[in-house]
C-alpha cells in the first residue's frame, strides 16, 4: 500500500495553496475514474470471478502472467506538513502544503523488468486559456530532488540466481542510474509485489466468501496483506464489487493505524512511518493477489535518516491517491 510520496518531503517551502492543489488533484482523480471505466467490468475478466449465493471469493488459483505492464500514478496532498531538518550545519524548520505526483511505468517480461519514471513533482493547477499550457512537474521551478533527476530515465533489472540485479552497461557510466538500481535491488521483491509485477505473498483466504458489511481485522503477521513487516491494527469492511480499468475488484473501506519502515529506491534513505488512517478505501483484485487502487486520508509522523548525520522529521495530514493501471501482455 502506498503510504507516502517520498520525493515530496524534501522541499520545506510555502507551495501552492491547498485549495488550488485540491482542484488539481480532483482533476487527476476524475481522470482516474474515467480510466477505470466508471466501475464497468471487462466481460472476459468478469467471467473468471467466482460468485455464489454466499458471496464473492478472491481467487488465488489462476496462473499469474509472466508478462505485465503496470502504470502507477501516485498523488499525495499535504496540509500544513511540519518538518525539521537536522545536519552537521544545524537545524532548520518549515511547513509544506500542496500536492505532489509521481507517475511510474513498470514492464515485466519473464525475468526482465524495465522501470521508467515518467513524472515527479508538484501538481500545479492548469492555467486558464491564454496562459502557457501545464508544464511537466520536473519543469515547474520547485527545485530538484533525487526523483526529479531521474525523470525520463529507464532502469532494467534481470532475475538471476542472486535475485533481481541491474546488468552491467557497456555505455557511458550514469551514476544516478546506478544508485537507483542498487537501491531498487535492496527493496526487491517487495516493491514488485506491491506494484503488481509479482503476486502478493499474503492474500485473502480463497475459501472465504464476501458479502457487503463483512469485516476483516488485520494485526500482527496478517498486516502483511497490505504492509509487510508492519505493526498496528487495521479494520477492513467489504463494501462490494467495483472494477478498476475493467478489472474486477472488491472494494474495502479501511481504518486504523500502522507503523513500518521502508527504504526509498530514489534516494536510498530510510523512512520510518507512523500512520493513522481516519478514512480510506482499497480496491483488491478478485482474480490475482493485487491492490489496484488506494485512496486514504491519513495523519503521519515520518523520520528520515541517512549516512552523514542527516535526519529529517515531518508530521501532518497526507491524503494519498494511488491508481495502478495493470495489464497482462
C-alpha positions in Angstrom: 0.0 0.0 0.0 1.3 3.4 -0.9 1.8 5.4 2.3 3.9 8.5 1.4 5.1 10.0 -1.8 8.7 10.2 -0.7 10.1 12.9 -3.0 7.5 15.4 -1.8 9.2 15.5 1.6 12.4 17.2 0.5 11.4 20.9 0.0 10.3 22.8 3.1 8.6 25.7 1.2 5.4 27.6 1.1 4.0 26.0 -2.0 0.7 26.2 -4.0 -2.3 26.8 -1.8 -4.3 23.8 -0.6 -7.4 25.0 -2.4 -5.7 25.1 -5.8 -3.9 21.9 -5.1 -7.1 20.1 -4.3 -8.6 21.4 -7.5 -5.7 20.0 -9.5 -5.9 16.6 -7.7 -9.6 16.4 -8.2 -8.9 16.6 -11.9 -6.5 13.7 -11.6 -9.0 11.7 -9.5 -11.8 12.3 -12.1 -9.4 11.2 -14.9 -8.6 8.1 -12.9 -12.3 7.3 -12.5 -12.9 7.8 -16.2 -9.9 5.5 -17.0 -11.4 2.9 -14.6 -14.4 2.6 -16.9 -16.7 4.0 -14.2 -16.8 0.6 -12.5 -17.7 -1.5 -15.5 -16.1 -4.9 -15.7 -14.4 -6.3 -18.7 -16.7 -9.2 -19.8 -13.9 -11.7 -20.3 -12.4 -10.9 -16.9 -15.9 -10.9 -15.2 -16.4 -14.5 -16.4 -13.5 -15.5 -14.2 -15.0 -14.2 -11.0 -16.2 -16.8 -8.5 -19.6 -15.8 -7.3 -22.2 -17.8 -5.3 -25.2 -17.2 -3.1 -22.8 -16.9 -0.1 -20.9 -14.1 -1.8 -17.8 -13.4 -3.9 -14.4 -15.0 -3.5 -10.8 -13.8 -4.1 -9.2 -16.3 -6.3 -5.6 -17.5 -5.9 -5.6 -20.4 -8.3 -5.3 -18.6 -11.6 -1.7 -18.6 -13.1 -0.1 -15.2 -12.6 1.0 -13.8 -16.0 4.8 -13.7 -16.8 4.3 -10.5 -18.9 2.6 -7.5 -17.4 2.6 -3.7 -17.8 1.7 -1.5 -14.8 1.3 2.3 -14.9 1.3 3.7 -11.3 0.0 7.2 -10.6 0.6 8.3 -7.0 -0.6 11.6 -5.7 -0.1 12.9 -2.2 -1.7 16.1 -0.9 -0.2 17.7 2.3 -2.0 20.1 4.6 0.3 22.0 7.0 3.0 19.4 6.9 5.5 20.5 9.6 9.2 19.5 9.2 12.5 19.8 11.0 15.8 19.1 9.1 19.0 18.3 11.1 22.5 18.1 9.7 26.1 19.0 10.5 25.3 22.6 9.5 22.5 22.9 12.1 18.7 22.7 12.3 16.0 24.3 10.1 12.2 24.0 10.1 9.3 24.9 7.9 6.0 23.8 6.5 4.8 22.3 3.2 1.4 22.4 1.6 0.2 21.2 -1.8 0.0 18.1 -3.9 2.8 16.0 -5.5 2.5 13.5 -8.2 4.7 10.6 -9.3 4.0 8.5 -12.4 6.0 5.3 -13.0 5.7 2.7 -15.7 6.7 -0.9 -15.0 7.1 -3.5 -17.8 7.9 -7.2 -16.9 8.6 -9.9 -19.5 9.5 -13.0 -17.6 12.8 -12.4 -15.8 13.3 -8.9 -17.1 11.7 -5.7 -15.7 12.0 -2.2 -17.0 11.1 0.8 -14.8 10.6 4.2 -16.3 10.0 7.4 -14.2 7.7 9.5 -16.3 6.8 12.4 -14.0 7.6 13.5 -10.5 7.0 16.8 -8.8 4.4 19.3 -7.6 0.9 19.3 -9.1 0.1 22.8 -10.4 -3.4 23.9 -11.3 -3.7 24.3 -15.1 -3.8 27.9 -16.1 -6.8 29.5 -17.8 -7.0 29.9 -21.5 -4.4 32.4 -22.9 -1.7 31.1 -20.5 1.1 28.7 -21.2 -0.1 25.0 -21.0 0.8 23.0 -17.9 4.5 22.0 -17.9 5.8 18.7 -16.7 6.2 18.5 -13.0 10.0 18.5 -13.3 9.9 21.9 -15.0 7.7 23.8 -12.6 10.5 25.6 -10.8 10.2 23.8 -7.4 13.8 22.7 -7.2 15.4 19.3 -7.9 15.3 16.2 -5.7 16.5 12.6 -6.2 13.4 11.7 -8.1 13.3 14.7 -10.4 16.8 14.0 -11.7 15.6 10.5 -12.8 12.6 11.7 -14.9 12.7 10.1 -18.3 15.3 7.5 -17.4 14.7 3.8 -17.5 16.1 1.1 -15.2 16.3 -2.5 -16.4 16.7 -5.4 -13.9 17.2 -9.1 -14.7 16.3 -12.0 -12.4 19.4 -14.1 -11.6 20.4 -16.8 -9.1 21.2 -13.9 -6.7 17.8 -12.3 -7.2 16.9 -9.2 -9.3 20.1 -7.4 -10.5 21.0 -4.5 -12.8 23.1 -5.7 -15.7 26.5 -4.2 -16.4 26.3 -1.4 -19.0 28.7 -1.1 -21.9 27.9 2.5 -22.5 28.8 5.7 -20.6 28.5 5.5 -16.8 25.3 7.0 -15.3 25.9 7.3 -11.6 22.4 8.4 -10.9 21.0 5.3 -12.7 23.5 3.0 -10.9 22.4 4.4 -7.5 18.8 4.0 -8.4 19.4 0.4 -9.5 21.3 -0.5 -6.3 18.7 1.0 -4.1 15.9 -0.8 -6.0 17.7 -4.2 -5.8 17.7 -3.9 -2.0 13.9 -3.4 -1.9 13.0 -6.4 -4.1 10.9 -8.5 -4.5 8.7 -6.4 -2.1 8.5 -3.4 -4.5 7.4 -5.7 -7.4 4.8 -7.4 -5.2 3.4 -4.0 -4.2 3.2 -2.6 -7.7 1.7 -5.8 -9.2 4.6 -7.3 -11.2 4.5 -10.2 -8.9 1.7 -11.6 -6.8 1.5 -10.6 -3.2 2.6 -13.5 -1.0 -0.2 -12.9 1.6 -3.8 -12.6 0.4 -7.4 -13.3 1.3 -8.3 -16.9 2.2 -9.6 -18.4 -1.1 -12.4 -20.4 0.7 -14.0 -17.4 2.3 -16.9 -15.7 0.6 -17.5 -12.0 1.0 -20.8 -10.0 1.2 -21.4 -6.3 1.9 -20.6 -5.5 5.5 -18.2 -8.4 6.2 -15.3 -7.3 8.4 -11.6 -8.3 8.3 -9.3 -7.3 11.2 -5.6 -7.2 10.4 -2.9 -7.2 13.1 0.5 -8.9 13.6 1.6 -11.1 10.6 -1.8 -10.6 8.8 -0.9 -6.9 8.3 1.4 -8.2 5.6 -1.6 -8.4 3.3 -1.2 -4.6 2.9 2.0 -3.6 4.7 5.0 -6.0 5.0 6.8 -6.1 8.4 4.4 -3.6 10.0 2.9 -3.3 13.5 -0.5 -2.0 14.4 -4.1 -2.8 13.6 -6.4 -2.2 10.6 -10.1 -2.8 10.1 -11.4 -3.6 6.6 -15.1 -3.6 5.7 -16.2 -5.2 2.4 -18.4 -2.7 0.5 -19.0 -4.6 -2.7 -17.6 -5.2 -6.2 -16.2 -2.3 -8.3 -13.9 -2.6 -11.3 -10.6 -0.7 -11.9 -9.9 -0.3 -15.6 -12.4 -3.1 -16.2 -10.5 -5.4 -13.8 -13.0 -7.0 -11.2 -12.2 -5.8 -7.7 -13.6 -6.0 -4.2 -13.7 -2.6 -2.5 -13.0 -2.3 1.2 -13.1 0.7 3.5 -10.2 0.8 5.8 -9.4 2.5 9.2 -6.7 2.1 11.8 -3.1 2.7 12.5 0.2 1.1 11.5 4.0 1.7 12.0 6.5 0.5 9.5 9.7 1.5 7.6 10.8 1.4 4.0 13.9 2.4 2.0 13.4 4.7 -0.9 14.7 3.4 -4.2 15.1 7.0 -5.4 17.4 8.4 -2.7 18.4 5.4 -0.6 17.1 7.0 2.6 15.3 5.1 5.3 11.8 6.2 6.1 10.2 5.3 9.5 6.5 6.0 9.3 3.7 6.1 11.9 0.4 6.4 10.1 -3.2 6.8 11.3 -5.9 6.2 8.6 -9.0 8.1 9.5 -10.9 7.2 6.3 -9.9 5.2 3.3 -10.7 2.7 0.6 -8.7 0.0 -1.2 -9.6 -1.9 -4.4 -8.3 -5.5 -4.4 -8.4 -7.7 -7.5 -10.8 -10.7 -7.4 -8.5 -12.6 -9.8 -5.0 -12.2 -8.6 -3.2 -11.0 -5.4 -3.1 -7.3 -6.4 -4.1 -4.0 -4.9 -5.1 -1.8 -7.8 -6.3 1.4 -6.2 -5.9 3.2 -2.8 -7.5 6.3 -1.5 -6.5 7.3 2.1 -6.9 10.2 4.4 -4.0 9.9 6.9 -2.1 11.7 9.6 1.6 10.7 9.5 4.8 11.1 11.5 7.9 10.4 9.4 11.6 10.1 10.4 14.1 10.1 7.5 17.7 9.0 8.2 20.8 8.5 6.1 24.5 8.3 6.4 26.4 11.5 7.1 24.2 12.6 10.1 21.2 13.6 8.1 17.9 13.3 9.9 14.6 14.9 8.9 11.2 14.7 10.8 7.8 15.5 9.4 4.3 15.4 10.8 1.0 16.3 9.3 -2.0 15.4 7.2 -1.5 13.5 4.0 -4.2 12.5 1.5 -3.0 9.6 -0.7 -4.4 8.5 -4.1 -2.7 5.7 -5.9 -4.1 4.0 -9.1 -2.4 1.1 -10.8 -3.2 0.5 -14.5 -2.5 -3.2 -14.7 -2.5 -5.2 -18.0 -1.4 -8.7 -18.8 0.5 -8.7 -22.1 
